[in-house]
């Protein structure tokens, strides 16, 4: 028997007096020690819980009586036996068997004595986690599990030191989408944590969303022990191969790796390339002691300032071309989000309407005298009219998606900081490489005198008046099957704060949001190129996390908008929002179908098939989770419902029964 000596012990209450019946065993925990507590012949014993064979949990085993009357504790995994009173196996030697801990039965419960834990020995994952936070990664979304426990403990220590916030989610896909939403809002990476196998593969959709929309994310996945790579151990898949298409940087952390340097490269790749970086952590590497001279990495001396100025000759060509135009327009994409002050100044000098792509909605307020709204399938007739009437397009940070539909039939000047984005889909008249804010600022300074271009403000006011009258007329539409989208987004526009952050999903709800919601400067987040249903609520969790650790966004209200199909994909993580009291208002348009797909089936002369949905009462579900839930079935209920939900300090859901045909 190997019993802990009763010297300098810390005593921990592990069970009540009547909690463990005679002849039974259960798992208990004292500090960080897991034990199998037994109650045999009126005596309590506490044995090391981990079976030496394959780590089976002895506390989940059974008490067996042999033919000779000997009592044994049997491991539930492979049947190894141990004497509960001595810790020895059958026929065991004095120096073999399990560790036993001192037990003290007191009036208020069963106590176990353990020695004080020695000082924590720094591990390689401690060094890597500290490097991660040194690079400014302060939010981590994930699920702790079997193959990432060492890494998870390193993250726990960083949280304990106040260097990061950790959010335990219910589905790894929600973690990746939350990271994508965080990055799209801030331009900075968050990290997602998963186990090997299915946990890692569940991250994929959210990581692809981040990748195609150029949002930086760091993915951290567990893996089986390095010594069993290859034969096909439990939950082993080739993560390096699986992540190769989605991750710009993907490496396995090995015993001999330069551990801080790997995390340096992962963080730098995510930030500089605006892409996904991935690190794979074999289970047995995670708890290796760090070298005595190991130190954490940081961005010091590793990242240059991203200030690319356009060349003077091409810039002068652009100035000349603009000066010769009569009706220039400016189109801004999501890539121009940090340069809107310079672009708006240029627009004022040119008297030029500013159109946005859908991803750039909100980058200029719709009540600005030069704002023309969203262009494309999710847009307004105001924007399309001005594109049709223009004689020159100046595009800043736009990707020229087919959903936006920027016409190649007009002269185009394209400005972007990514050379590969210039003329990517078709030839443009002048491709101009430069950081967008610098370029727009230099262009604005070039126009100081009287221009030959028309002042298009009056025409903008007229087109907006026509469209707003049309929207007002549509808001009265009622077929008795639910509210129409026009009134939903008119009321939402009246209710939300001007500085709110709004994550939108995919589907008819999103098209209607782009068309009807008039932005007053709110930040809009969406799944752009991937167009992934289920994005909005998870992304809103990421945005809320940014309001906790990024000063620029503190105090801003976070709102999510989706249909019933989208929310249903990750509705389990409404519980995550409740757990962390995330101040998120979710607006759910419930038409009991995948409305966009029904519409496409009809348009393609297909029968409408398998797009109907069986839904719960989502408002009741929100209340069952511990949040606020309000159901709206009549137009006159909408204003008050939105007001109450937005005023609620915590997760709230407004379920609006809508008509799938009135979009």
Protein Blocks (a to p, Z undefined) as FASTA:
>chain_A
ZZdddehiacddfbdfklpcghiacdddehjaccddddeehiacdddfbdfklopafklm
ccdddfkopacdddfklopacdfknopaehiafkgcjddddddddfkbccdddddddddd
ddfklmmmmmmmmnopabdcddddfklmmmmmmmmmmmmnopaccdddfbfklmmmmmmm
mmmmnopacdddddehjlmmmmmmmmmmmmmnopacddddddddfklgojlpahiacfkl
mmmmmpmbdcdddfkbcfklmmmmmmmmmmmnopaddddddfklmmgccdfkbccddfeh
kaccddddddfklmmmmmmmmmmpmbdcddddfklmmmmmmmmmmmmmnopacdddfklg
ojacfkbfkbgbjedjklcfklmmmmmmpcbdcdehiahiaklopafkbccddddfbfkl
goklbccfbdcdddfklmmmmmmmmpmbccfbdcfklmmmmmmmmmmmmmmmmmmgcehi
accfklmmmmmmmmpcfkbccdddedjklmmmmmmmccehiacdddfknopghklmmmmm
mmmmmmmmgmklgoiacdddddfklmmmmmmmmmmmmmnopacddddddehiafklmmmm
mmnopacehkaccdddfklmmmmnopacdddfbfklmmmmmmmmmmpgcdddddddddfk
lZZ
